[in-house]
């Protein structure tokens, strides 16, 4: 389950969590009662403004970026703590795990150094809660390790059945629904459809160093090629995430290989 930053923060207001939405989403996760679930969340108004300010996505170029590197990480730790606390309040044994401690980046792709802490947490019944983070890049020194990259990697490595991507729109549309009222929701897609749609998916309106909806679509290609279903739902609407987690019919976009 990847909770987009737009669903857990107020993206127009730096360092502002959407506490009401976080609490409701935690309740839906509890209600769904999915075993062996990994939760990942994005940065929203916590991580993106700092990463953008210090140009983290272009790698390490001067020492002035180092303070931005650690500030971005600390901002994400703060948001992770809020989300973990909301899950614990629902009785979910959530355990925050910093991805930068066991993952790195090589050639713009996420790689896992040591999966054992994550697999051990899942085996004993914990719900790991990871997040988009800054991480060490073997070529650029450091870079952004987006929640979308993490979700795609873990889905393949852990043999996931489904990736549920949570956004602040109903799914993938024929055009940017925030700019074009006539845009239509696309309920079902396959890999060939996604190739044709790339040019129509708009760039984010607020700072998003991970590429917004287009970034999500591109990261999902790898898991979908391996037969993993991906769905995109609106996390600001009640019960959408619950229904997607349960595998029930929902309003959103379902993407499969064929």
Secondary structure, 3 states (H helix, E strand, C coil): CEECHHHHECCCCCCCECHHHHHHHHHHHHHHCCCCCCEEECCHHHHHHHHHHCCHHHCCCCCCHHHHHHHHHHHHHHHHHHHHHHHHHCCCCEEECCHHHCEEEECCEEEECCCHHHHHHHHCCCEEEEECEEEEECCCEEEEECHHHHHHHHHHHCCCCEEEEEECCCCCECCCCCCCCCCCECCEECHHHHHHHHHHCCCCCCCCCCCHHHHHHHHHHHHHHCCCEEEEEECCCCCHHHHHHHCCCCCCEEECCC
